[in-house]
Amino acid sequence: QVQLVASGGGLVQPGGSLRLSCAASGFTFSTVSIRWYRQAAGKERELVAHISNTGGSTNYADSVKGRFTISRDNSKNTVYLQMNSLKPEDTAVYLCYVFRTFPRLDYWGQGTQVTVSL
């Protein structure tokens, strides 16, 4: 069965750092691209970061560029989101999403809460 387990969220002060993890199982991890999304209270879900199946290509939202880094360890079936210089506006539920265009595959993780506040 497919599982995506997100972890690493919590409460942090502005300027602090967190590293989120998303551990996957139930499929061939190295064949999928992965995205981190976030959804703040009362707002639409937005794309934060993307990484290709090999890890050779990454993309970031302008709001997090230079502060966040997405990476993956295919040997551990895990994707990471390193978040530095956190701001209150980064507060949201962060969700990992894995997908492949062919053969078609996509799954959402349950999300982990990040709160940036004094």
BALOBA-1460 file (C-alpha; in Angstrom, 3 decimals):
// residues 118
<rec num="1" residu="q" x="0.000" y="0.000" z="0.000"/>
<rec num="2" residu="v" x="1.069" y="3.557" z="-0.686"/>
<rec num="3" residu="q" x="2.063" y="5.700" z="2.276"/>
<rec num="4" residu="l" x="3.418" y="9.233" z="2.553"/>
<rec num="5" residu="v" x="4.359" y="10.272" z="6.079"/>
<rec num="6" residu="a" x="5.251" y="13.914" z="6.617"/>
<rec num="7" residu="s" x="7.083" y="15.058" z="9.720"/>
<rec num="8" residu="g" x="9.292" y="17.814" z="11.082"/>
<rec num="9" residu="g" x="6.779" y="20.584" z="11.539"/>
<rec num="10" residu="g" x="6.422" y="22.583" z="14.700"/>
<rec num="11" residu="l" x="6.569" y="26.005" z="16.298"/>
<rec num="12" residu="v" x="9.573" y="28.167" z="15.508"/>
<rec num="13" residu="q" x="10.491" y="31.827" z="15.963"/>
<rec num="14" residu="p" x="10.947" y="34.163" z="13.008"/>
<rec num="15" residu="g" x="14.406" y="33.705" z="11.565"/>
<rec num="16" residu="g" x="14.558" y="30.112" z="12.701"/>
<rec num="17" residu="s" x="14.835" y="26.906" z="10.708"/>
<rec num="18" residu="l" x="13.013" y="23.632" z="10.282"/>
<rec num="19" residu="r" x="13.558" y="20.587" z="8.116"/>
<rec num="20" residu="l" x="10.504" y="18.748" z="6.901"/>
<rec num="21" residu="s" x="10.622" y="15.136" z="5.782"/>
<rec num="22" residu="c" x="8.274" y="13.038" z="3.715"/>
<rec num="23" residu="a" x="8.902" y="9.316" z="3.838"/>
<rec num="24" residu="a" x="7.353" y="7.225" z="1.091"/>
<rec num="25" residu="s" x="6.567" y="3.568" z="0.662"/>
<rec num="26" residu="g" x="4.495" y="1.320" z="-1.555"/>
<rec num="27" residu="f" x="5.871" y="2.386" z="-4.938"/>
<rec num="28" residu="t" x="9.141" y="2.891" z="-6.774"/>
<rec num="29" residu="f" x="10.268" y="6.164" z="-5.273"/>
<rec num="30" residu="s" x="12.956" y="6.947" z="-7.826"/>
<rec num="31" residu="t" x="10.414" y="7.142" z="-10.658"/>
<rec num="32" residu="v" x="8.326" y="9.987" z="-9.242"/>
<rec num="33" residu="s" x="8.660" y="13.732" z="-9.089"/>
<rec num="34" residu="i" x="7.814" y="15.378" z="-5.792"/>
<rec num="35" residu="r" x="6.371" y="18.696" z="-4.749"/>
<rec num="36" residu="w" x="5.891" y="20.462" z="-1.467"/>
<rec num="37" residu="y" x="2.717" y="22.502" z="-1.174"/>
<rec num="38" residu="r" x="1.469" y="24.615" z="1.670"/>
<rec num="39" residu="q" x="-1.926" y="25.826" z="2.702"/>
<rec num="40" residu="a" x="-2.403" y="28.608" z="5.205"/>
<rec num="41" residu="a" x="-5.663" y="29.122" z="7.034"/>
<rec num="42" residu="g" x="-8.178" y="30.780" z="4.761"/>
<rec num="43" residu="k" x="-5.918" y="30.640" z="1.718"/>
<rec num="44" residu="e" x="-5.607" y="28.447" z="-1.334"/>
<rec num="45" residu="r" x="-3.021" y="25.739" z="-1.517"/>
<rec num="46" residu="e" x="0.162" y="26.940" z="-3.190"/>
<rec num="47" residu="l" x="3.157" y="25.228" z="-4.699"/>
<rec num="48" residu="v" x="6.324" y="25.785" z="-2.687"/>
<rec num="49" residu="a" x="8.977" y="23.593" z="-4.289"/>
<rec num="50" residu="h" x="9.447" y="20.906" z="-6.907"/>
<rec num="51" residu="i" x="12.097" y="18.278" z="-7.483"/>
<rec num="52" residu="s" x="12.466" y="15.855" z="-10.374"/>
<rec num="53" residu="n" x="12.742" y="12.102" z="-10.027"/>
<rec num="54" residu="t" x="16.530" y="12.165" z="-10.139"/>
<rec num="55" residu="g" x="16.876" y="15.299" z="-8.070"/>
<rec num="56" residu="g" x="18.591" y="17.042" z="-10.952"/>
<rec num="57" residu="s" x="15.972" y="19.732" z="-11.405"/>
<rec num="58" residu="t" x="14.370" y="21.924" z="-8.745"/>
<rec num="59" residu="n" x="12.000" y="24.878" z="-8.748"/>
<rec num="60" residu="y" x="10.777" y="27.207" z="-6.020"/>
<rec num="61" residu="a" x="8.096" y="29.748" z="-5.428"/>
<rec num="62" residu="d" x="9.467" y="33.272" z="-5.477"/>
<rec num="63" residu="s" x="8.370" y="33.755" z="-1.887"/>
<rec num="64" residu="v" x="10.727" y="31.046" z="-0.621"/>
<rec num="65" residu="k" x="13.570" y="31.201" z="-3.123"/>
<rec num="66" residu="g" x="16.902" y="31.516" z="-1.378"/>
<rec num="67" residu="r" x="15.450" y="30.379" z="1.945"/>
<rec num="68" residu="f" x="14.064" y="26.902" z="1.238"/>
<rec num="69" residu="t" x="15.828" y="23.923" z="-0.300"/>
<rec num="70" residu="i" x="14.147" y="20.768" z="-1.551"/>
<rec num="71" residu="s" x="16.160" y="17.573" z="-1.784"/>
<rec num="72" residu="r" x="15.646" y="13.844" z="-1.906"/>
<rec num="73" residu="d" x="17.423" y="10.678" z="-0.913"/>
<rec num="74" residu="n" x="16.164" y="7.911" z="-3.148"/>
<rec num="75" residu="s" x="18.014" y="5.302" z="-1.115"/>
<rec num="76" residu="k" x="15.875" y="6.287" z="1.869"/>
<rec num="77" residu="n" x="12.669" y="6.952" z="-0.080"/>
<rec num="78" residu="t" x="12.534" y="10.377" z="1.520"/>
<rec num="79" residu="v" x="12.169" y="13.961" z="0.348"/>
<rec num="80" residu="y" x="13.182" y="16.936" z="2.475"/>
<rec num="81" residu="l" x="12.375" y="20.605" z="2.673"/>
<rec num="82" residu="q" x="14.985" y="22.632" z="4.514"/>
<rec num="83" residu="m" x="13.429" y="25.918" z="5.601"/>
<rec num="84" residu="n" x="15.676" y="28.725" z="6.789"/>
<rec num="85" residu="s" x="15.033" y="32.343" z="7.731"/>
<rec num="86" residu="l" x="11.428" y="31.526" z="8.446"/>
<rec num="87" residu="k" x="8.833" y="34.271" z="8.429"/>
<rec num="88" residu="p" x="5.368" y="34.436" z="9.990"/>
<rec num="89" residu="e" x="3.873" y="34.272" z="6.504"/>
<rec num="90" residu="d" x="5.398" y="30.805" z="6.119"/>
<rec num="91" residu="t" x="2.903" y="29.518" z="8.664"/>
<rec num="92" residu="a" x="0.847" y="26.792" z="7.005"/>
<rec num="93" residu="v" x="0.216" y="23.098" z="6.700"/>
<rec num="94" residu="y" x="2.912" y="21.690" z="4.449"/>
<rec num="95" residu="l" x="2.047" y="18.729" z="2.260"/>
<rec num="96" residu="c" x="4.141" y="16.505" z="0.048"/>
<rec num="97" residu="y" x="2.796" y="15.326" z="-3.289"/>
<rec num="98" residu="v" x="4.342" y="12.634" z="-5.463"/>
<rec num="99" residu="f" x="3.459" y="12.176" z="-9.100"/>
<rec num="100" residu="r" x="4.431" y="10.619" z="-12.393"/>
<rec num="101" residu="t" x="2.922" y="11.330" z="-15.792"/>
<rec num="102" residu="f" x="3.488" y="7.920" z="-17.311"/>
<rec num="103" residu="p" x="2.429" y="5.528" z="-16.059"/>
<rec num="104" residu="r" x="0.056" y="7.836" z="-14.267"/>
<rec num="105" residu="l" x="0.550" y="8.046" z="-10.516"/>
<rec num="106" residu="d" x="-0.117" y="10.647" z="-7.858"/>
<rec num="107" residu="y" x="-0.503" y="10.676" z="-4.080"/>
<rec num="108" residu="w" x="-0.836" y="13.283" z="-1.359"/>
<rec num="109" residu="g" x="0.647" y="13.102" z="2.089"/>
<rec num="110" residu="q" x="-1.323" y="14.170" z="5.149"/>
<rec num="111" residu="g" x="0.708" y="17.292" z="5.874"/>
<rec num="112" residu="t" x="2.604" y="18.713" z="8.823"/>
<rec num="113" residu="q" x="1.930" y="22.015" z="10.569"/>
<rec num="114" residu="v" x="4.544" y="24.768" z="10.551"/>
<rec num="115" residu="t" x="3.933" y="27.782" z="12.765"/>
<rec num="116" residu="v" x="6.313" y="30.748" z="12.756"/>
<rec num="117" residu="s" x="5.598" y="33.089" z="15.622"/>
<rec num="118" residu="l" x="7.134" y="34.872" z="18.573"/>
